[in-house]
Amino acid sequence: MLGFTASRTQIATYLIGVALFSISFLVFLNSSVSFVITQRIGQKHNVGDAVGTLGFADELVALVACPAWGLLSDRIGVRSVAVIGYAIVGISLWVFVQAKNVYPQLILARILFSGGASATATMVTAILPTMTITMVSNDQRSPTRRTNGASHTMAPSISSELTITPARFRSRSPTFDTSKKEDTGASTSRLAGLVGMFAGCGALVALLLFLPLPTQFQHAGESPASSVADAFYVVGGVSLLVAIGCFFGLRNLPGEEGKGWKRLVNSKNTTDGATSGRAVLSYPRLFWMSLQLGFKSRTIGLAYLGGFVGRASSVAISLFIPLFVNDYFHRIGRCKADPTPGSIKDTCGDAYRLAAALTGVSQLIALLSAPLFGYISGRYKRFNIPLLVAAASGLGGYILFGFLPNPGSGPVFLIVALLGISQIGAIVCSLGLLGRGIHNEGEDSTTALLAPDSSNGTSHPSAGATPPRTPPLTPATEEQPLLAHDYSRPQSSAGDQSHTHLKGSIAGTYSLFGGAGILLLTKAGGALFDATGSGAPFYMMASFNGLLLVVGLGVAIADAVQGRRRQEHAL
């Protein structure tokens, strides 16, 4: 069974509201933007260049906006950022059809949309750790009592401890439920699989429900320009409804206590229950700590690399497979050299149908594989084998596709199926790894990276640190005092041993790596496509997957060596 700290309403809102629609509005806009340029603005030339410029501007904004939204969510909460993101998306879609020119009005509208879409995409990752069960201590589960109106956990009475037995002391001492900790990784990975499936369904919602709207309005008697505008108004209204649903459905998320607009610019120590004793870090330091975690935590670092490869793979499938097919049909003379806008299905129908079939099969396999990868990555977490399988599939699949002389011959559909497996495997497994890394699972507990706390001169685990080993709960000898713990200082809790207070910053950095993968493949892959041949982008993706495979194997070897050393120390 899956273990969740969130309610059913919160989980349903997360999957249906955040995960599903985070991709729907982007697919709708990318598929409809050319109609806005031709039908609304009336531009008939250089449409492809305008579409490419808008897409490039979108990715540039996302590179900055994703980590910024993640940092902001660590202050005001993931719910607020999700609501703001969908509200901006809805408003930007309305603004989009008011543009009278591409430069600068449509560019500015696309920048506004990208800001909102970056918020929703980042929250898909940031909300995930709040859904799954976390390691809790016995003292956290104990009842509370009120003294002078203040609520706090029950502290041991010194008089009662005079006659306490070791067994009684052990039962009262803070211990952690390790079985629940194991459930955290499984639950996070399986939920990540559902997230991948719902994101794929979100693309289907855009294709089956949103994109046919202009045609339906035109059949109802409206002009092409008005039908496009009305479709954008309807989809923008849906986005605002999703924002309202997130506002009510994501209330009181676990781990979000104490966050709000009051902490937007507050950098002083707080005394609320969620952040007691911890300074609210500045935005640059939050971002720097999330970057450092990629090097200090093998789990989070591998998740960053998996997100980089997974996002780049999505562009390789949706952009370069159609380009590969189109280039082939033009080289053999089965397409006109300069088809008129809107008539590609007639002038190059074979290429259009083959490209649609190849990308469709790849995305269908990815959609079906998402929950499977979520299940096996949660069940078989050791050595991250599912991620290694995804990387190997991508390495082989992209090399084979790049060598294809004819995109319609040979086992091409089997090859694109490997590409779909590689894409969704990298995304789902990296999301699961990120959740486990945020909960600080699977790290070496013998190495504590301590950073001085300037506020009180003490030392505590830094954001990238692994918590120190818990001292023995019972004295080693009869002469040692039984109650060596200093109750004047707050006991460490599970939250102090995890990175949940940085989950927004980590999610933003994860999205930053994904955006970097998209930009690198889009620009470098496109240039290599023209300079060296149509297979270049696919060889480039093969090298990305090869790097992921090598790093994944290195992490697996390090985990195996670490596990053997633990066994030796235990003996």
HELIX and SHEET records of a PDB file:
HELIX    1   1 ARG A    8  ALA A   12  1                                   5    
HELIX    2   2 THR A   13  LEU A   20  3                                   8    
HELIX    3   3 PHE A   21  PHE A   35  1                                  15    
HELIX    4   4 VAL A   36  ILE A   41  3                                   6    
HELIX    5   5 VAL A   47  ILE A   76  1                                  30    
HELIX    6   6 VAL A   78  PHE A   96  1                                  19    
HELIX    7   7 VAL A  102  LEU A  106  3                                   5    
HELIX    8   8 ILE A  107  MET A  131  1                                  25    
HELIX    9   9 ASN A  138  ARG A  141  1                                   4    
HELIX   10  10 SER A  160  THR A  163  5                                   4    
HELIX   11  11 PRO A  166  ARG A  172  1                                   7    
HELIX   12  12 THR A  178  VAL A  205  1                                  28    
HELIX   13  13 ALA A  206  PHE A  210  3                                   5    
HELIX   14  14 LEU A  213  HIS A  219  1                                   7    
HELIX   15  15 PRO A  224  GLY A  249  1                                  26    
HELIX   16  16 TRP A  261  ARG A  263  5                                   3    
HELIX   17  17 TYR A  283  LYS A  296  1                                  14    
HELIX   18  18 ARG A  298  VAL A  315  1                                  18    
HELIX   19  19 ALA A  316  PHE A  320  3                                   5    
HELIX   20  20 ILE A  321  ARG A  331  1                                  11    
HELIX   21  21 ILE A  344  THR A  347  1                                   4    
HELIX   22  22 GLY A  349  ARG A  379  1                                  31    
HELIX   23  23 ARG A  382  ASN A  384  5                                   3    
HELIX   24  24 ILE A  385  GLY A  402  1                                  18    
HELIX   25  25 VAL A  412  ILE A  438  1                                  27    
HELIX   26  26 ALA A  494  GLN A  497  5                                   4    
HELIX   27  27 THR A  500  LEU A  502  5                                   3    
HELIX   28  28 LYS A  503  LEU A  520  1                                  18    
HELIX   29  29 LEU A  521  GLY A  525  3                                   5    
HELIX   30  30 GLY A  526  THR A  532  1                                   7    
HELIX   31  31 ALA A  536  ALA A  570  1                                  35    
SHEET    1   A 2 THR A 144  THR A 147  0                                        
SHEET    2   A 2 ALA A 150  THR A 153 -1                                        
SHEET    1   B 2 LEU A 450  PRO A 452  0                                        
SHEET    2   B 2 SER A 459  PRO A 461 -1                                        
END                                                                             
